[in-house]
Amino acid sequence: MINRELILNSISEDSRFIFRYGPYILPTKIISRKTGLPYDIRKSVKDHIDNEDKTGAVTSFLELFEPWANNNPEFEYLREMIFLIRDEDLKHWQRLYNGDNMERLYRNLFITDLFFPYLHLIVELDNPIYHEECMDPDKRIYDRARDEFLFSVYGLKTIRLNEKTPYKRFETIKRVLRKQPRHNQPAFLNYSKEITEIYLNYTYDPVCFDLIEKYLIDIPGFYNTKYEEVGFPKSMKESDKKILEINKEDIKEILKTLYKKTLV
């Protein structure tokens, strides 16, 4: 069993694997279910913010909202926050979403317009045209399923604002926020599994960690000696011995960086 807590502690400040956003620690990448390729979360957040800043309606609203929110720190918020559909939650999402868009059915994540961590609240700045069935009949189904998913998995309430003018939207969001209870702690998000998966996928072969945890870590007198003099544990299978020999340099590095143990 791989010691994931040890990995998390060792990469807690490593920007290759961790993306800090507000009070949260996010993985920098995930594997896209659509393409099978890495999806850059940090870049996605930045791109979404940049794109929305070029949208007239959103920009006009933010010009009203941001100064007000900055003067009311109890309404701390994050723009374009990422919420993952983790592997263990995928079937739940697919039960909730009964539309016919396969990309939506197998998506990896949701990106929200405004997220208020201490209110446990998401606010979506919807364009009224999105909800006209003639434009996208599946959009209503998707939005309802998404809101239910975020509530059932993350405990977050979603409010959708579709006022036609920035000023009306601004007045509405102020009323909404003032009615919400404030919590002592931000909404809980735990992406430790996804963060350690990045480390395992982009650094060493996971089998190295398995061998260390299974055979090596607790052997008396194993460390601070020459690798060739250690010998193999008696319990080690022949197939594992071969794997250890092939990966011995990686195993030395893992022992040094994660376990702070030296095998020379």
VEXTORLUM-798463 format. One record per residue (C-alpha): x, y, z; residue in one letter. Coordinates in steps of 0.1 Angstrom, whole numbers, plus 5000, padded with zeros to 4 digits. Example, Ala and Ser with C-alpha at 12.3 -4.5 7.8 and 13.67 -1.06 7.14 Angstrom:
BEGIN
<pt X="5123" Y="4955" Z="5078" bake="A"/>
<pt X="5137" Y="4989" Z="5071" bake="S"/>
! end
This chain:
BEGIN
<pt X="5000" Y="5000" Z="5000" bake="M"/>
<pt X="5015" Y="5033" Z="4989" bake="I"/>
<pt X="5019" Y="5058" Z="5018" bake="N"/>
<pt X="5000" Y="5087" Z="5002" bake="R"/>
<pt X="5003" Y="5109" Z="5033" bake="E"/>
<pt X="5040" Y="5108" Z="5030" bake="L"/>
<pt X="5038" Y="5118" Z="4993" bake="I"/>
<pt X="5015" Y="5147" Z="5002" bake="L"/>
<pt X="5038" Y="5160" Z="5029" bake="N"/>
<pt X="5069" Y="5158" Z="5006" bake="S"/>
<pt X="5053" Y="5177" Z="4977" bake="I"/>
<pt X="5033" Y="5203" Z="4998" bake="S"/>
<pt X="5052" Y="5232" Z="4982" bake="E"/>
<pt X="5059" Y="5217" Z="4948" bake="D"/>
<pt X="5041" Y="5237" Z="4921" bake="S"/>
<pt X="5045" Y="5209" Z="4896" bake="R"/>
<pt X="5018" Y="5189" Z="4915" bake="F"/>
<pt X="4999" Y="5214" Z="4937" bake="I"/>
<pt X="4979" Y="5245" Z="4928" bake="F"/>
<pt X="4969" Y="5266" Z="4958" bake="R"/>
<pt X="4937" Y="5286" Z="4952" bake="Y"/>
<pt X="4922" Y="5305" Z="4982" bake="G"/>
<pt X="4921" Y="5281" Z="5012" bake="P"/>
<pt X="4923" Y="5251" Z="4989" bake="Y"/>
<pt X="4950" Y="5228" Z="4974" bake="I"/>
<pt X="4941" Y="5215" Z="4940" bake="L"/>
<pt X="4960" Y="5191" Z="4917" bake="P"/>
<pt X="4977" Y="5209" Z="4888" bake="T"/>
<pt X="4966" Y="5183" Z="4863" bake="K"/>
<pt X="4941" Y="5154" Z="4859" bake="I"/>
<pt X="4937" Y="5129" Z="4831" bake="I"/>
<pt X="4908" Y="5138" Z="4808" bake="S"/>
<pt X="4882" Y="5111" Z="4804" bake="R"/>
<pt X="4875" Y="5125" Z="4769" bake="K"/>
<pt X="4910" Y="5124" Z="4755" bake="T"/>
<pt X="4931" Y="5104" Z="4779" bake="G"/>
<pt X="4955" Y="5132" Z="4780" bake="L"/>
<pt X="4966" Y="5155" Z="4809" bake="P"/>
<pt X="4942" Y="5184" Z="4815" bake="Y"/>
<pt X="4959" Y="5215" Z="4830" bake="D"/>
<pt X="4937" Y="5228" Z="4859" bake="I"/>
<pt X="4958" Y="5258" Z="4867" bake="R"/>
<pt X="4957" Y="5270" Z="4831" bake="K"/>
<pt X="4920" Y="5263" Z="4828" bake="S"/>
<pt X="4912" Y="5286" Z="4858" bake="V"/>
<pt X="4933" Y="5314" Z="4843" bake="K"/>
<pt X="4919" Y="5310" Z="4808" bake="D"/>
<pt X="4883" Y="5311" Z="4821" bake="H"/>
<pt X="4889" Y="5342" Z="4841" bake="I"/>
<pt X="4906" Y="5359" Z="4811" bake="D"/>
<pt X="4878" Y="5349" Z="4788" bake="N"/>
<pt X="4851" Y="5361" Z="4811" bake="E"/>
<pt X="4869" Y="5394" Z="4816" bake="D"/>
<pt X="4865" Y="5400" Z="4779" bake="K"/>
<pt X="4827" Y="5395" Z="4781" bake="T"/>
<pt X="4809" Y="5428" Z="4783" bake="G"/>
<pt X="4780" Y="5416" Z="4805" bake="A"/>
<pt X="4803" Y="5398" Z="4830" bake="V"/>
<pt X="4828" Y="5426" Z="4831" bake="T"/>
<pt X="4801" Y="5452" Z="4838" bake="S"/>
<pt X="4787" Y="5431" Z="4867" bake="F"/>
<pt X="4822" Y="5425" Z="4882" bake="L"/>
<pt X="4830" Y="5462" Z="4880" bake="E"/>
<pt X="4800" Y="5466" Z="4904" bake="L"/>
<pt X="4805" Y="5435" Z="4925" bake="F"/>
<pt X="4842" Y="5433" Z="4931" bake="E"/>
<pt X="4847" Y="5467" Z="4949" bake="P"/>
<pt X="4817" Y="5459" Z="4971" bake="W"/>
<pt X="4829" Y="5424" Z="4979" bake="A"/>
<pt X="4864" Y="5437" Z="4987" bake="N"/>
<pt X="4848" Y="5461" Z="5013" bake="N"/>
<pt X="4828" Y="5432" Z="5027" bake="N"/>
<pt X="4855" Y="5405" Z="5035" bake="P"/>
<pt X="4829" Y="5382" Z="5050" bake="E"/>
<pt X="4819" Y="5375" Z="5014" bake="F"/>
<pt X="4852" Y="5361" Z="5003" bake="E"/>
<pt X="4849" Y="5345" Z="4970" bake="Y"/>
<pt X="4868" Y="5326" Z="4942" bake="L"/>
<pt X="4862" Y="5330" Z="4905" bake="R"/>
<pt X="4861" Y="5300" Z="4882" bake="E"/>
<pt X="4866" Y="5275" Z="4910" bake="M"/>
<pt X="4872" Y="5238" Z="4900" bake="I"/>
<pt X="4851" Y="5210" Z="4914" bake="F"/>
<pt X="4862" Y="5175" Z="4903" bake="L"/>
<pt X="4840" Y="5146" Z="4894" bake="I"/>
<pt X="4862" Y="5121" Z="4911" bake="R"/>
<pt X="4863" Y="5085" Z="4899" bake="D"/>
<pt X="4843" Y="5074" Z="4929" bake="E"/>
<pt X="4817" Y="5100" Z="4921" bake="D"/>
<pt X="4813" Y="5094" Z="4884" bake="L"/>
<pt X="4785" Y="5068" Z="4886" bake="K"/>
<pt X="4766" Y="5092" Z="4909" bake="H"/>
<pt X="4769" Y="5120" Z="4884" bake="W"/>
<pt X="4758" Y="5097" Z="4856" bake="Q"/>
<pt X="4727" Y="5087" Z="4876" bake="R"/>
<pt X="4718" Y="5124" Z="4881" bake="L"/>
<pt X="4724" Y="5135" Z="4846" bake="Y"/>
<pt X="4699" Y="5118" Z="4822" bake="N"/>
<pt X="4707" Y="5139" Z="4792" bake="G"/>
<pt X="4721" Y="5126" Z="4759" bake="D"/>
<pt X="4753" Y="5146" Z="4757" bake="N"/>
<pt X="4782" Y="5121" Z="4760" bake="M"/>
<pt X="4808" Y="5148" Z="4767" bake="E"/>
<pt X="4787" Y="5160" Z="4797" bake="R"/>
<pt X="4781" Y="5124" Z="4808" bake="L"/>
<pt X="4818" Y="5117" Z="4811" bake="Y"/>
<pt X="4832" Y="5151" Z="4821" bake="R"/>
<pt X="4859" Y="5154" Z="4847" bake="N"/>
<pt X="4849" Y="5186" Z="4865" bake="L"/>
<pt X="4827" Y="5216" Z="4868" bake="F"/>
<pt X="4839" Y="5253" Z="4867" bake="I"/>
<pt X="4818" Y="5277" Z="4887" bake="T"/>
<pt X="4814" Y="5314" Z="4882" bake="D"/>
<pt X="4816" Y="5325" Z="4918" bake="L"/>
<pt X="4823" Y="5303" Z="4948" bake="F"/>
<pt X="4819" Y="5316" Z="4984" bake="F"/>
<pt X="4839" Y="5291" Z="5006" bake="P"/>
<pt X="4826" Y="5303" Z="5040" bake="Y"/>
<pt X="4790" Y="5305" Z="5028" bake="L"/>
<pt X="4792" Y="5270" Z="5012" bake="H"/>
<pt X="4776" Y="5287" Z="4982" bake="L"/>
<pt X="4780" Y="5288" Z="4944" bake="I"/>
<pt X="4766" Y="5316" Z="4923" bake="V"/>
<pt X="4762" Y="5311" Z="4886" bake="E"/>
<pt X="4759" Y="5342" Z="4864" bake="L"/>
<pt X="4736" Y="5326" Z="4838" bake="D"/>
<pt X="4726" Y="5342" Z="4805" bake="N"/>
<pt X="4688" Y="5340" Z="4802" bake="P"/>
<pt X="4692" Y="5327" Z="4766" bake="I"/>
<pt X="4708" Y="5295" Z="4780" bake="Y"/>
<pt X="4675" Y="5285" Z="4795" bake="H"/>
<pt X="4655" Y="5288" Z="4763" bake="E"/>
<pt X="4648" Y="5252" Z="4753" bake="E"/>
<pt X="4650" Y="5260" Z="4717" bake="C"/>
<pt X="4687" Y="5269" Z="4721" bake="M"/>
<pt X="4699" Y="5238" Z="4740" bake="D"/>
<pt X="4672" Y="5214" Z="4754" bake="P"/>
<pt X="4699" Y="5195" Z="4773" bake="D"/>
<pt X="4712" Y="5226" Z="4792" bake="K"/>
<pt X="4684" Y="5226" Z="4817" bake="R"/>
<pt X="4688" Y="5189" Z="4824" bake="I"/>
<pt X="4726" Y="5194" Z="4828" bake="Y"/>
<pt X="4723" Y="5224" Z="4851" bake="D"/>
<pt X="4698" Y="5207" Z="4874" bake="R"/>
<pt X="4720" Y="5176" Z="4876" bake="A"/>
<pt X="4751" Y="5197" Z="4882" bake="R"/>
<pt X="4735" Y="5216" Z="4910" bake="D"/>
<pt X="4723" Y="5184" Z="4927" bake="E"/>
<pt X="4757" Y="5168" Z="4923" bake="F"/>
<pt X="4775" Y="5197" Z="4939" bake="L"/>
<pt X="4751" Y="5197" Z="4968" bake="F"/>
<pt X="4751" Y="5159" Z="4974" bake="S"/>
<pt X="4788" Y="5154" Z="4970" bake="V"/>
<pt X="4803" Y="5187" Z="4983" bake="Y"/>
<pt X="4774" Y="5201" Z="5004" bake="G"/>
<pt X="4772" Y="5233" Z="4983" bake="L"/>
<pt X="4741" Y="5252" Z="4974" bake="K"/>
<pt X="4739" Y="5268" Z="4939" bake="T"/>
<pt X="4720" Y="5299" Z="4931" bake="I"/>
<pt X="4716" Y="5310" Z="4895" bake="R"/>
<pt X="4712" Y="5346" Z="4886" bake="L"/>
<pt X="4698" Y="5354" Z="4851" bake="N"/>
<pt X="4688" Y="5391" Z="4854" bake="E"/>
<pt X="4692" Y="5410" Z="4822" bake="K"/>
<pt X="4712" Y="5439" Z="4834" bake="T"/>
<pt X="4745" Y="5440" Z="4855" bake="P"/>
<pt X="4729" Y="5464" Z="4880" bake="Y"/>
<pt X="4699" Y="5442" Z="4887" bake="K"/>
<pt X="4722" Y="5412" Z="4890" bake="R"/>
<pt X="4744" Y="5431" Z="4914" bake="F"/>
<pt X="4715" Y="5441" Z="4936" bake="E"/>
<pt X="4702" Y="5405" Z="4936" bake="T"/>
<pt X="4735" Y="5390" Z="4946" bake="I"/>
<pt X="4739" Y="5414" Z="4975" bake="K"/>
<pt X="4705" Y="5404" Z="4988" bake="R"/>
<pt X="4713" Y="5367" Z="4984" bake="V"/>
<pt X="4747" Y="5368" Z="5001" bake="L"/>
<pt X="4733" Y="5388" Z="5031" bake="R"/>
<pt X="4708" Y="5360" Z="5037" bake="K"/>
<pt X="4733" Y="5332" Z="5038" bake="Q"/>
<pt X="4747" Y="5318" Z="5071" bake="P"/>
<pt X="4785" Y="5321" Z="5074" bake="R"/>
<pt X="4804" Y="5291" Z="5085" bake="H"/>
<pt X="4835" Y="5290" Z="5107" bake="N"/>
<pt X="4853" Y="5268" Z="5082" bake="Q"/>
<pt X="4854" Y="5269" Z="5044" bake="P"/>
<pt X="4836" Y="5241" Z="5026" bake="A"/>
<pt X="4856" Y="5209" Z="5027" bake="F"/>
<pt X="4874" Y="5198" Z="4996" bake="L"/>
<pt X="4898" Y="5169" Z="4996" bake="N"/>
<pt X="4917" Y="5162" Z="4965" bake="Y"/>
<pt X="4947" Y="5144" Z="4981" bake="S"/>
<pt X="4941" Y="5113" Z="4961" bake="K"/>
<pt X="4942" Y="5132" Z="4928" bake="E"/>
<pt X="4973" Y="5151" Z="4938" bake="I"/>
<pt X="4992" Y="5119" Z="4947" bake="T"/>
<pt X="4981" Y="5104" Z="4914" bake="E"/>
<pt X="4998" Y="5132" Z="4896" bake="I"/>
<pt X="5030" Y="5125" Z="4915" bake="Y"/>
<pt X="5028" Y="5087" Z="4908" bake="L"/>
<pt X="5020" Y="5092" Z="4871" bake="N"/>
<pt X="5046" Y="5118" Z="4863" bake="Y"/>
<pt X="5076" Y="5108" Z="4885" bake="T"/>
<pt X="5083" Y="5072" Z="4893" bake="Y"/>
<pt X="5068" Y="5039" Z="4884" bake="D"/>
<pt X="5041" Y="5031" Z="4911" bake="P"/>
<pt X="5056" Y="4997" Z="4915" bake="V"/>
<pt X="5087" Y="5013" Z="4932" bake="C"/>
<pt X="5065" Y="5026" Z="4960" bake="F"/>
<pt X="5048" Y="4992" Z="4963" bake="D"/>
<pt X="5082" Y="4974" Z="4967" bake="L"/>
<pt X="5094" Y="4999" Z="4993" bake="I"/>
<pt X="5063" Y="4997" Z="5014" bake="E"/>
<pt X="5060" Y="4959" Z="5010" bake="K"/>
<pt X="5096" Y="4948" Z="5016" bake="Y"/>
<pt X="5121" Y="4975" Z="5024" bake="L"/>
<pt X="5110" Y="5002" Z="5047" bake="I"/>
<pt X="5111" Y="4984" Z="5080" bake="D"/>
<pt X="5142" Y="4961" Z="5075" bake="I"/>
<pt X="5167" Y="4966" Z="5104" bake="P"/>
<pt X="5201" Y="4978" Z="5092" bake="G"/>
<pt X="5189" Y="4983" Z="5056" bake="F"/>
<pt X="5199" Y="5020" Z="5053" bake="Y"/>
<pt X="5232" Y="5039" Z="5052" bake="N"/>
<pt X="5249" Y="5009" Z="5036" bake="T"/>
<pt X="5258" Y="4999" Z="5001" bake="K"/>
<pt X="5229" Y="4987" Z="4979" bake="Y"/>
<pt X="5249" Y="4956" Z="4968" bake="E"/>
<pt X="5255" Y="4946" Z="5004" bake="E"/>
<pt X="5219" Y="4947" Z="5015" bake="V"/>
<pt X="5207" Y="4916" Z="4999" bake="G"/>
<pt X="5171" Y="4908" Z="4992" bake="F"/>
<pt X="5145" Y="4901" Z="5020" bake="P"/>
<pt X="5138" Y="4864" Z="5022" bake="K"/>
<pt X="5101" Y="4870" Z="5017" bake="S"/>
<pt X="5107" Y="4887" Z="4983" bake="M"/>
<pt X="5093" Y="4870" Z="4952" bake="K"/>
<pt X="5117" Y="4864" Z="4923" bake="E"/>
<pt X="5096" Y="4886" Z="4901" bake="S"/>
<pt X="5098" Y="4915" Z="4926" bake="D"/>
<pt X="5136" Y="4911" Z="4929" bake="K"/>
<pt X="5139" Y="4916" Z="4891" bake="K"/>
<pt X="5117" Y="4947" Z="4893" bake="I"/>
<pt X="5138" Y="4961" Z="4922" bake="L"/>
<pt X="5170" Y="4956" Z="4903" bake="E"/>
<pt X="5156" Y="4973" Z="4872" bake="I"/>
<pt X="5143" Y="5003" Z="4893" bake="N"/>
<pt X="5170" Y="5005" Z="4920" bake="K"/>
<pt X="5181" Y="5040" Z="4911" bake="E"/>
<pt X="5145" Y="5053" Z="4913" bake="D"/>
<pt X="5140" Y="5034" Z="4946" bake="I"/>
<pt X="5171" Y="5050" Z="4960" bake="K"/>
<pt X="5158" Y="5085" Z="4951" bake="E"/>
<pt X="5124" Y="5078" Z="4965" bake="I"/>
<pt X="5139" Y="5066" Z="4998" bake="L"/>
<pt X="5160" Y="5097" Z="5000" bake="K"/>
<pt X="5133" Y="5123" Z="4991" bake="T"/>
<pt X="5102" Y="5108" Z="5007" bake="L"/>
<pt X="5115" Y="5086" Z="5035" bake="Y"/>
<pt X="5147" Y="5106" Z="5043" bake="K"/>
<pt X="5166" Y="5073" Z="5043" bake="K"/>
<pt X="5199" Y="5068" Z="5024" bake="T"/>
<pt X="5208" Y="5037" Z="5004" bake="L"/>
<pt X="5242" Y="5044" Z="4988" bake="V"/>
! end
